[in-house]
């Protein structure tokens, strides 16, 4: 799943769980459309346009598969 998100084509729907505030043990649901993949100093990541219109970047290492 983790590499799957990074290699998924742009403009495809994505749905996964991500820790609130980046490090907490409380997960939030992320639904939206993948805009791009990137590699930064802290590893691989993706940018998602969420269903409410906001853009957010997520570390692929912290993404959790939806149940």
C-alpha positions as CSV (number, residue, x, y, z in Angstrom):
1,X,0.0,0.0,0.0
2,X,2.7,2.5,0.9
3,X,4.6,2.3,-2.4
4,X,1.3,1.9,-4.1
5,X,0.4,5.5,-3.2
6,X,3.7,6.9,-4.4
7,X,3.5,5.1,-7.7
8,X,-0.2,5.7,-8.3
9,X,-1.0,8.0,-11.2
10,X,-1.9,11.6,-10.7
11,X,-5.6,12.6,-10.7
12,X,-6.6,9.2,-9.2
13,X,-8.8,8.8,-6.1
14,X,-7.0,7.9,-2.9
15,X,-8.3,6.9,0.5
16,X,-6.1,6.1,3.5
17,X,-5.7,6.8,7.2
18,X,-3.1,9.2,8.5
19,X,-2.0,10.2,12.1
20,X,-3.5,13.4,13.4
21,X,-0.9,16.2,13.6
22,X,1.6,13.8,12.0
23,X,2.6,11.8,15.0
24,X,-0.4,11.0,17.3
25,X,-1.9,7.6,17.7
26,X,-5.2,8.9,16.5
27,X,-5.9,8.3,12.8
28,X,-8.0,10.4,10.5
29,X,-9.5,9.4,7.2
30,X,-8.1,11.1,4.1
31,X,-10.2,11.0,0.9
32,X,-9.3,12.9,-2.2
33,X,-7.4,13.0,-5.5
34,X,-3.7,12.6,-5.7
35,X,-2.0,15.6,-7.3
36,X,1.7,14.7,-7.3
37,X,4.5,12.6,-5.7
38,X,7.6,14.0,-4.3
39,X,10.9,13.1,-2.6
40,X,12.0,15.4,0.2
41,X,14.6,15.3,3.0
42,X,12.4,13.2,5.2
43,X,11.5,10.6,2.4
44,X,8.8,10.0,-0.1
45,X,5.4,11.8,0.0
46,X,2.3,12.7,-1.9
47,X,0.2,15.8,-2.3
48,X,-3.6,15.3,-2.1
49,X,-6.5,17.6,-3.0
50,X,-9.0,16.5,-0.3
51,X,-12.8,16.4,-1.0
52,X,-13.3,19.8,0.8
53,X,-10.9,21.5,-1.7
54,X,-7.8,21.8,0.6
55,X,-4.4,20.6,-0.5
56,X,-2.3,18.6,1.9
57,X,1.0,16.8,1.8
58,X,1.5,13.4,3.5
59,X,4.5,11.2,4.2
60,X,4.1,7.8,2.6
61,X,5.9,6.2,5.5
62,X,3.1,7.3,7.9
63,X,0.1,6.4,5.7
64,X,-2.0,3.4,6.9
65,X,-4.2,1.3,4.7
66,X,-7.9,1.8,5.2
67,X,-9.7,-0.9,7.1
